[in-house]
Amino acid sequence: MLLDITPRQPAAPSTPSLFTNHGLVLLYIASQPGARERDIAAVVGITERSAQRIVGDLVNSGFIARRRSGRRNVYEVHLDAPLSDPVWTGLRVRDLLDLVASSQSERRPA
């Protein structure tokens, strides 16, 4: 599954975002499992410390696993983890990633 996640500028204060930083970090890790927290922070538009906290939250919540590979972390997304928001009851992380990936493929020129 290849998601096109590119660095973004922080949104203007009056511009609402439909994804939380946690969701954006999860999407980026799904596309780049070997990403450094520094890279995650730059792409999502948050501080490195915030990226560390969010990654920890995602690990503790069971959305991802973190393992060491040499001096780096490698992440594994738990695709069957249920989404915790009541709006998404019955859906799993896999469903969210499939939705994002399919919408991106529809936007790509043939």
Secondary structure, 3 states (H helix, E strand, C coil): CCCCCCCCCCCCCCCCCCCCHHHHHHHHHHHCCCCCHHHHHHHHCCCHHHHHHHHHHHHHCCCEEEEEECCEEEEEECCCCECCCHHHCCCEHHHHHHHHHHHHHHHCCC
